[in-house]
Amino acid sequence: MNPEAKMRQEEAARAREEQREVMLTQILTPEAKERLGRIALVKEEKARELESILIQMALKRQITGKITEDQLISMIEKTSTAANSSVKIVRRCSFESDDDDLEGL
């Protein structure tokens, strides 16, 4: 890749990131934006996931006003609960004979 194409690609990435920040500023209160920034310091991938969810909701017009810090915390709890919930399958062995279990004693 030539330097000029690489430079254009970097500029496009910066423009996308700037647009993302503008959208987040429009849909989040300052307190909520600050909270999201603190989350990004600890878990950047989690913060990016939340940002993407918020932006998608805004684009689909599912957000009527600005998201407050309490609403953001509620969203974080919901996404954390959904991510941590999993199905655990326990397989039980069936024995045809109890004699097999007692042979080693």
N, CA, C and O atoms as a GROMACS GRO file, in nm:
protein
  420
    1MET      N    1   0.086  -0.118   0.000
    1MET     CA    2   0.000   0.000   0.000
    1MET      C    3   0.090   0.124   0.000
    1MET      O    4   0.186   0.134   0.077
    2ASN      N    5   0.058   0.215  -0.086
    2ASN     CA    6   0.141   0.336  -0.094
    2ASN      C    7   0.108   0.432   0.020
    2ASN      O    8   0.000   0.423   0.079
    3PRO      N    9   0.198   0.521   0.050
    3PRO     CA   10   0.179   0.614   0.164
    3PRO      C   11   0.055   0.703   0.150
    3PRO      O   12  -0.009   0.736   0.250
    4GLU      N   13   0.023   0.741   0.027
    4GLU     CA   14  -0.092   0.828   0.007
    4GLU      C   15  -0.223   0.755   0.042
    4GLU      O   16  -0.311   0.813   0.106
    5ALA      N   17  -0.235   0.632   0.001
    5ALA     CA   18  -0.356   0.552   0.030
    5ALA      C   19  -0.367   0.526   0.180
    5ALA      O   20  -0.476   0.529   0.238
    6LYS      N   21  -0.253   0.501   0.242
    6LYS     CA   22  -0.252   0.479   0.387
    6LYS      C   23  -0.296   0.604   0.461
    6LYS      O   24  -0.368   0.597   0.560
    7MET      N   25  -0.251   0.719   0.413
    7MET     CA   26  -0.286   0.846   0.474
    7MET      C   27  -0.436   0.874   0.462
    7MET      O   28  -0.499   0.920   0.557
    8ARG      N   29  -0.493   0.844   0.344
    8ARG     CA   30  -0.637   0.862   0.323
    8ARG      C   31  -0.716   0.769   0.415
    8ARG      O   32  -0.820   0.807   0.469
    9GLN      N   33  -0.667   0.649   0.430
    9GLN     CA   34  -0.733   0.550   0.515
    9GLN      C   35  -0.733   0.596   0.662
    9GLN      O   36  -0.834   0.582   0.732
   10GLU      N   37  -0.622   0.650   0.706
   10GLU     CA   38  -0.612   0.702   0.843
   10GLU      C   39  -0.705   0.822   0.863
   10GLU      O   40  -0.767   0.835   0.969
   11GLU      N   41  -0.714   0.909   0.763
   11GLU     CA   42  -0.803   1.024   0.772
   11GLU      C   43  -0.949   0.979   0.780
   11GLU      O   44  -1.028   1.036   0.855
   12ALA      N   45  -0.984   0.879   0.702
   12ALA     CA   46  -1.120   0.827   0.704
   12ALA      C   47  -1.152   0.766   0.840
   12ALA      O   48  -1.263   0.783   0.892
   13ALA      N   49  -1.056   0.695   0.899
   13ALA     CA   50  -1.076   0.637   1.032
   13ALA      C   51  -1.094   0.747   1.137
   13ALA      O   52  -1.180   0.735   1.225
   14ARG      N   53  -1.016   0.853   1.128
   14ARG     CA   54  -1.030   0.965   1.220
   14ARG      C   55  -1.166   1.033   1.204
   14ARG      O   56  -1.228   1.071   1.303
   15ALA      N   57  -1.211   1.047   1.081
   15ALA     CA   58  -1.341   1.111   1.055
   15ALA      C   59  -1.454   1.026   1.112
   15ALA      O   60  -1.549   1.079   1.169
   16ARG      N   61  -1.444   0.893   1.097
   16ARG     CA   62  -1.546   0.803   1.154
   16ARG      C   63  -1.548   0.813   1.305
   16ARG      O   64  -1.655   0.816   1.366
   17GLU      N   65  -1.431   0.818   1.366
   17GLU     CA   66  -1.422   0.827   1.511
   17GLU      C   67  -1.478   0.961   1.560
   17GLU      O   68  -1.546   0.966   1.663
   18GLU      N   69  -1.449   1.067   1.488
   18GLU     CA   70  -1.501   1.199   1.525
   18GLU      C   71  -1.654   1.202   1.514
   18GLU      O   72  -1.722   1.257   1.601
   19GLN      N   73  -1.707   1.142   1.408
   19GLN     CA   74  -1.852   1.136   1.390
   19GLN      C   75  -1.916   1.054   1.502
   19GLN      O   76  -2.024   1.089   1.551
   20ARG      N   77  -1.851   0.948   1.542
   20ARG     CA   78  -1.899   0.864   1.652
   20ARG      C   79  -1.906   0.944   1.782
   20ARG      O   80  -2.004   0.936   1.856
   21GLU      N   81  -1.802   1.022   1.808
   21GLU     CA   82  -1.798   1.106   1.929
   21GLU      C   83  -1.908   1.211   1.927
   21GLU      O   84  -1.970   1.238   2.030
   22VAL      N   85  -1.932   1.271   1.811
   22VAL     CA   86  -2.037   1.372   1.800
   22VAL      C   87  -2.173   1.310   1.829
   22VAL      O   88  -2.254   1.368   1.901
   23MET      N   89  -2.198   1.193   1.773
   23MET     CA   90  -2.326   1.125   1.798
   23MET      C   91  -2.343   1.092   1.946
   23MET      O   92  -2.451   1.111   2.002
   24LEU      N   93  -2.238   1.043   2.008
   24LEU     CA   94  -2.246   1.008   2.150
   24LEU      C   95  -2.271   1.133   2.235
   24LEU      O   96  -2.345   1.127   2.333
   25THR      N   97  -2.211   1.244   2.197
   25THR     CA   98  -2.233   1.370   2.269
   25THR      C   99  -2.378   1.415   2.256
   25THR      O  100  -2.434   1.474   2.349
   26GLN      N  101  -2.439   1.387   2.142
   26GLN     CA  102  -2.577   1.425   2.120
   26GLN      C  103  -2.676   1.338   2.196
   26GLN      O  104  -2.782   1.386   2.236
   27ILE      N  105  -2.643   1.211   2.219
   27ILE     CA  106  -2.740   1.120   2.281
   27ILE      C  107  -2.714   1.094   2.429
   27ILE      O  108  -2.797   1.033   2.496
   28LEU      N  109  -2.598   1.139   2.482
   28LEU     CA  110  -2.566   1.115   2.622
   28LEU      C  111  -2.556   1.247   2.699
   28LEU      O  112  -2.511   1.348   2.645
   29THR      N  113  -2.599   1.244   2.824
   29THR     CA  114  -2.575   1.359   2.910
   29THR      C  115  -2.426   1.363   2.943
   29THR      O  116  -2.358   1.261   2.927
   30PRO      N  117  -2.374   1.476   2.988
   30PRO     CA  118  -2.231   1.483   3.021
   30PRO      C  119  -2.189   1.379   3.126
   30PRO      O  120  -2.080   1.322   3.118
   31GLU      N  121  -2.276   1.354   3.224
   31GLU     CA  122  -2.245   1.255   3.328
   31GLU      C  123  -2.236   1.114   3.269
   31GLU      O  124  -2.148   1.036   3.304
   32ALA      N  125  -2.329   1.082   3.179
   32ALA     CA  126  -2.330   0.950   3.116
   32ALA      C  127  -2.207   0.934   3.026
   32ALA      O  128  -2.146   0.827   3.022
   33LYS      N  129  -2.171   1.040   2.956
   33LYS     CA  130  -2.052   1.035   2.869
   33LYS      C  131  -1.926   1.015   2.952
   33LYS      O  132  -1.835   0.942   2.914
   34GLU      N  133  -1.922   1.082   3.066
   34GLU     CA  134  -1.807   1.066   3.157
   34GLU      C  135  -1.800   0.923   3.209
   34GLU      O  136  -1.692   0.864   3.216
   35ARG      N  137  -1.915   0.867   3.245
   35ARG     CA  138  -1.920   0.728   3.294
   35ARG      C  139  -1.870   0.633   3.187
   35ARG      O  140  -1.793   0.541   3.215
   36LEU      N  141  -1.913   0.653   3.065
   36LEU     CA  142  -1.870   0.568   2.954
   36LEU      C  143  -1.719   0.581   2.932
   36LEU      O  144  -1.652   0.484   2.898
   37GLY      N  145  -1.667   0.701   2.951
   37GLY     CA  146  -1.522   0.722   2.939
   37GLY      C  147  -1.445   0.647   3.047
   37GLY      O  148  -1.338   0.592   3.020
   38ARG      N  149  -1.500   0.645   3.168
   38ARG     CA  150  -1.434   0.570   3.276
   38ARG      C  151  -1.438   0.420   3.250
   38ARG      O  152  -1.344   0.348   3.282
   39ILE      N  153  -1.547   0.373   3.192
   39ILE     CA  154  -1.556   0.231   3.157
   39ILE      C  155  -1.453   0.197   3.051
   39ILE      O  156  -1.391   0.091   3.055
   40ALA      N  157  -1.436   0.288   2.956
   40ALA     CA  158  -1.338   0.266   2.848
   40ALA      C  159  -1.196   0.254   2.901
   40ALA      O  160  -1.113   0.185   2.842
   41LEU      N  161  -1.166   0.322   3.012
   41LEU     CA  162  -1.033   0.311   3.070
   41LEU      C  163  -1.006   0.170   3.122
   41LEU      O  164  -0.893   0.121   3.116
   42VAL      N  165  -1.111   0.105   3.172
   42VAL     CA  166  -1.094  -0.028   3.231
   42VAL      C  167  -1.120  -0.138   3.129
   42VAL      O  168  -1.041  -0.231   3.115
   43LYS      N  169  -1.233  -0.126   3.058
   43LYS     CA  170  -1.271  -0.228   2.960
   43LYS      C  171  -1.309  -0.159   2.830
   43LYS      O  172  -1.426  -0.127   2.806
   44GLU      N  173  -1.211  -0.138   2.746
   44GLU     CA  174  -1.233  -0.064   2.623
   44GLU      C  175  -1.332  -0.135   2.531
   44GLU      O  176  -1.418  -0.071   2.470
   45GLU      N  177  -1.322  -0.267   2.521
   45GLU     CA  178  -1.411  -0.340   2.432
   45GLU      C  179  -1.557  -0.333   2.480
   45GLU      O  180  -1.649  -0.328   2.398
   46LYS      N  181  -1.578  -0.333   2.610
   46LYS     CA  182  -1.712  -0.320   2.666
   46LYS      C  183  -1.770  -0.182   2.636
   46LYS      O  184  -1.888  -0.169   2.601
   47ALA      N  185  -1.688  -0.079   2.649
   47ALA     CA  186  -1.732   0.057   2.620
   47ALA      C  187  -1.766   0.072   2.472
   47ALA      O  188  -1.866   0.135   2.438
   48ARG      N  189  -1.684   0.016   2.384
   48ARG     CA  190  -1.711   0.022   2.240
   48ARG      C  191  -1.841  -0.049   2.206
   48ARG      O  192  -1.918  -0.004   2.121
   49GLU      N  193  -1.866  -0.161   2.273
   49GLU     CA  194  -1.990  -0.235   2.251
   49GLU      C  195  -2.111  -0.149   2.292
   49GLU      O  196  -2.210  -0.141   2.219
   50LEU      N  197  -2.101  -0.086   2.409
   50LEU     CA  198  -2.210   0.001   2.455
   50LEU      C  199  -2.229   0.120   2.361
   50LEU      O  200  -2.342   0.157   2.330
   51GLU      N  201  -2.120   0.179   2.316
   51GLU     CA  202  -2.129   0.290   2.222
   51GLU      C  203  -2.201   0.247   2.094
   51GLU      O  204  -2.287   0.320   2.043
   52SER      N  205  -2.166   0.131   2.044
   52SER     CA  206  -2.230   0.081   1.921
   52SER      C  207  -2.379   0.057   1.942
   52SER      O  208  -2.460   0.090   1.855
   53ILE      N  209  -2.415   0.002   2.056
   53ILE     CA  210  -2.556  -0.020   2.088
   53ILE      C  211  -2.630   0.113   2.092
   53ILE      O  212  -2.738   0.126   2.035
   54LEU      N  213  -2.572   0.211   2.160
   54LEU     CA  214  -2.635   0.342   2.172
   54LEU      C  215  -2.652   0.409   2.035
   54LEU      O  216  -2.756   0.467   2.006
   55ILE      N  217  -2.549   0.401   1.953
   55ILE     CA  218  -2.556   0.463   1.821
   55ILE      C  219  -2.661   0.394   1.735
   55ILE      O  220  -2.738   0.461   1.665
   56GLN      N  221  -2.667   0.261   1.741
   56GLN     CA  222  -2.769   0.188   1.665
   56GLN      C  223  -2.909   0.226   1.711
   56GLN      O  224  -3.000   0.244   1.629
   57MET      N  225  -2.927   0.238   1.842
   57MET     CA  226  -3.057   0.278   1.895
   57MET      C  227  -3.093   0.418   1.847
   57MET      O  228  -3.209   0.444   1.813
   58ALA      N  229  -2.997   0.507   1.844
   58ALA     CA  230  -3.022   0.644   1.798
   58ALA      C  231  -3.058   0.646   1.650
   58ALA      O  232  -3.148   0.719   1.608
   59LEU      N  233  -2.988   0.567   1.570
   59LEU     CA  234  -3.016   0.563   1.427
   59LEU      C  235  -3.154   0.505   1.398
   59LEU      O  236  -3.219   0.542   1.300
   60LYS      N  237  -3.198   0.413   1.483
   60LYS     CA  238  -3.331   0.353   1.467
   60LYS      C  239  -3.440   0.436   1.536
   60LYS      O  240  -3.556   0.397   1.539
   61ARG      N  241  -3.399   0.549   1.591
   61ARG     CA  242  -3.489   0.641   1.661
   61ARG      C  243  -3.559   0.576   1.780
   61ARG      O  244  -3.676   0.601   1.806
   62GLN      N  245  -3.485   0.492   1.852
   62GLN     CA  246  -3.536   0.428   1.972
   62GLN      C  247  -3.505   0.511   2.096
   62GLN      O  248  -3.554   0.481   2.205
   63ILE      N  249  -3.425   0.614   2.080
   63ILE     CA  250  -3.389   0.702   2.190
   63ILE      C  251  -3.464   0.834   2.169
   63ILE      O  252  -3.449   0.900   2.066
   64THR      N  253  -3.546   0.871   2.268
   64THR     CA  254  -3.626   0.993   2.254
   64THR      C  255  -3.553   1.116   2.308
   64THR      O  256  -3.561   1.223   2.248
   65GLY      N  257  -3.484   1.102   2.420
   65GLY     CA  258  -3.411   1.214   2.478
   65GLY      C  259  -3.267   1.173   2.502
   65GLY      O  260  -3.220   1.072   2.450
   66LYS      N  261  -3.198   1.252   2.582
   66LYS     CA  262  -3.060   1.217   2.615
   66LYS      C  263  -3.059   1.107   2.720
   66LYS      O  264  -3.142   1.106   2.812
   67ILE      N  265  -2.966   1.014   2.706
   67ILE     CA  266  -2.949   0.904   2.801
   67ILE      C  267  -2.878   0.958   2.924
   67ILE      O  268  -2.772   1.019   2.913
   68THR      N  269  -2.937   0.934   3.042
   68THR     CA  270  -2.876   0.979   3.167
   68THR      C  271  -2.779   0.873   3.217
   68THR      O  272  -2.772   0.762   3.165
   69GLU      N  273  -2.705   0.910   3.320
   69GLU     CA  274  -2.610   0.816   3.379
   69GLU      C  275  -2.682   0.695   3.436
   69GLU      O  276  -2.634   0.582   3.422
   70ASP      N  277  -2.797   0.716   3.500
   70ASP     CA  278  -2.874   0.604   3.556
   70ASP      C  279  -2.923   0.511   3.447
   70ASP      O  280  -2.920   0.389   3.464
   71GLN      N  281  -2.969   0.566   3.336
   71GLN     CA  282  -3.014   0.483   3.225
   71GLN      C  283  -2.897   0.404   3.166
   71GLN      O  284  -2.912   0.288   3.128
   72LEU      N  285  -2.781   0.467   3.159
   72LEU     CA  286  -2.663   0.400   3.108
   72LEU      C  287  -2.624   0.284   3.199
   72LEU      O  288  -2.590   0.176   3.152
   73ILE      N  289  -2.628   0.307   3.330
   73ILE     CA  290  -2.595   0.202   3.426
   73ILE      C  291  -2.692   0.085   3.410
   73ILE      O  292  -2.651  -0.031   3.415
   74SER      N  293  -2.819   0.115   3.390
   74SER     CA  294  -2.919   0.012   3.368
   74SER      C  295  -2.887  -0.070   3.243
   74SER      O  296  -2.899  -0.192   3.244
   75MET      N  297  -2.847  -0.002   3.137
   75MET     CA  298  -2.809  -0.072   3.013
   75MET      C  299  -2.687  -0.160   3.035
   75MET      O  300  -2.680  -0.271   2.982
   76ILE      N  301  -2.592  -0.111   3.112
   76ILE     CA  302  -2.471  -0.188   3.141
   76ILE      C  303  -2.507  -0.315   3.216
   76ILE      O  304  -2.457  -0.423   3.186
   77GLU      N  305  -2.594  -0.301   3.315
   77GLU     CA  306  -2.636  -0.418   3.393
   77GLU      C  307  -2.708  -0.519   3.305
   77GLU      O  308  -2.687  -0.640   3.319
   78LYS      N  309  -2.793  -0.472   3.215
   78LYS     CA  310  -2.866  -0.563   3.126
   78LYS      C  311  -2.771  -0.637   3.033
   78LYS      O  312  -2.785  -0.758   3.012
   79THR      N  313  -2.673  -0.565   2.976
   79THR     CA  314  -2.580  -0.630   2.884
   79THR      C  315  -2.487  -0.725   2.959
   79THR      O  316  -2.448  -0.828   2.906
   80SER      N  317  -2.452  -0.690   3.082
   80SER     CA  318  -2.366  -0.778   3.162
   80SER      C  319  -2.440  -0.905   3.199
   80SER      O  320  -2.383  -1.014   3.195
   81THR      N  321  -2.566  -0.893   3.236
   81THR     CA  322  -2.645  -1.009   3.273
   81THR      C  323  -2.666  -1.099   3.153
   81THR      O  324  -2.656  -1.221   3.164
   82ALA      N  325  -2.694  -1.040   3.038
   82ALA     CA  326  -2.715  -1.120   2.917
   82ALA      C  327  -2.586  -1.191   2.876
   82ALA      O  328  -2.591  -1.305   2.828
   83ALA      N  329  -2.473  -1.126   2.893
   83ALA     CA  330  -2.346  -1.187   2.854
   83ALA      C  331  -2.304  -1.298   2.949
   83ALA      O  332  -2.241  -1.395   2.908
   84ASN      N  333  -2.340  -1.284   3.077
   84ASN     CA  334  -2.301  -1.383   3.176
   84ASN      C  335  -2.394  -1.502   3.183
   84ASN      O  336  -2.358  -1.607   3.237
   85SER      N  337  -2.515  -1.488   3.130
   85SER     CA  338  -2.608  -1.600   3.136
   85SER      C  339  -2.568  -1.702   3.030
   85SER      O  340  -2.542  -1.668   2.915
   86SER      N  341  -2.563  -1.825   3.072
   86SER     CA  342  -2.529  -1.932   2.980
   86SER      C  343  -2.602  -2.058   3.022
   86SER      O  344  -2.653  -2.069   3.134
   87VAL      N  345  -2.605  -2.150   2.933
   87VAL     CA  346  -2.671  -2.277   2.959
   87VAL      C  347  -2.565  -2.377   2.999
   87VAL      O  348  -2.464  -2.393   2.931
   88LYS      N  349  -2.589  -2.444   3.109
   88LYS     CA  350  -2.495  -2.544   3.157
   88LYS      C  351  -2.562  -2.680   3.143
   88LYS      O  352  -2.670  -2.703   3.198
   89ILE      N  353  -2.498  -2.767   3.071
   89ILE     CA  354  -2.552  -2.900   3.050
   89ILE      C  355  -2.474  -2.997   3.138
   89ILE      O  356  -2.351  -3.006   3.130
   90VAL      N  357  -2.546  -3.069   3.221
   90VAL     CA  358  -2.485  -3.168   3.308
   90VAL      C  359  -2.527  -3.304   3.259
   90VAL      O  360  -2.646  -3.336   3.254
   91ARG      N  361  -2.430  -3.384   3.225
   91ARG     CA  362  -2.461  -3.520   3.178
   91ARG      C  363  -2.437  -3.616   3.292
   91ARG      O  364  -2.333  -3.615   3.358
   92ARG      N  365  -2.533  -3.698   3.313
   92ARG     CA  366  -2.523  -3.797   3.420
   92ARG      C  367  -2.496  -3.932   3.357
   92ARG      O  368  -2.557  -3.970   3.257
   93CYS      N  369  -2.406  -4.002   3.417
   93CYS     CA  370  -2.373  -4.136   3.368
   93CYS      C  371  -2.472  -4.235   3.428
   93CYS      O  372  -2.511  -4.225   3.544
   94SER      N  373  -2.511  -4.328   3.348
   94SER     CA  374  -2.598  -4.434   3.401
   94SER      C  375  -2.517  -4.562   3.402
   94SER      O  376  -2.446  -4.595   3.307
   95PHE      N  377  -2.529  -4.632   3.509
   95PHE     CA  378  -2.455  -4.758   3.524
   95PHE      C  379  -2.551  -4.875   3.509
   95PHE      O  380  -2.662  -4.874   3.562
   96GLU      N  381  -2.506  -4.974   3.436
   96GLU     CA  382  -2.589  -5.093   3.420
   96GLU      C  383  -2.581  -5.181   3.543
   96GLU      O  384  -2.676  -5.252   3.578
   97SER      N  385  -2.467  -5.175   3.607
   97SER     CA  386  -2.448  -5.263   3.720
   97SER      C  387  -2.370  -5.188   3.828
   97SER      O  388  -2.276  -5.115   3.797
   98ASP      N  389  -2.408  -5.205   3.952
   98ASP     CA  390  -2.335  -5.144   4.063
   98ASP      C  391  -2.208  -5.221   4.094
   98ASP      O  392  -2.121  -5.170   4.165
   99ASP      N  393  -2.194  -5.340   4.044
   99ASP     CA  394  -2.075  -5.421   4.070
   99ASP      C  395  -1.950  -5.356   4.013
   99ASP      O  396  -1.843  -5.368   4.073
  100ASP      N  397  -1.960  -5.289   3.900
  100ASP     CA  398  -1.845  -5.225   3.837
  100ASP      C  399  -1.784  -5.119   3.928
  100ASP      O  400  -1.663  -5.100   3.929
  101ASP      N  401  -1.868  -5.049   4.004
  101ASP     CA  402  -1.820  -4.944   4.092
  101ASP      C  403  -1.745  -4.999   4.213
  101ASP      O  404  -1.659  -4.931   4.268
  102LEU      N  405  -1.777  -5.116   4.254
  102LEU     CA  406  -1.720  -5.173   4.375
  102LEU      C  407  -1.595  -5.256   4.351
  102LEU      O  408  -1.530  -5.297   4.448
  103GLU      N  409  -1.558  -5.281   4.227
  103GLU     CA  410  -1.444  -5.367   4.199
  103GLU      C  411  -1.312  -5.308   4.246
  103GLU      O  412  -1.227  -5.384   4.292
  104GLY      N  413  -1.292  -5.179   4.239
  104GLY     CA  414  -1.166  -5.117   4.276
  104GLY      C  415  -1.150  -5.100   4.427
  104GLY      O  416  -1.042  -5.059   4.470
  105LEU      N  417  -1.250  -5.129   4.508
  105LEU     CA  418  -1.241  -5.106   4.653
  105LEU      C  419  -1.176  -5.217   4.723
  105LEU      O  420  -1.161  -5.213   4.845
   0.00000   0.00000   0.00000
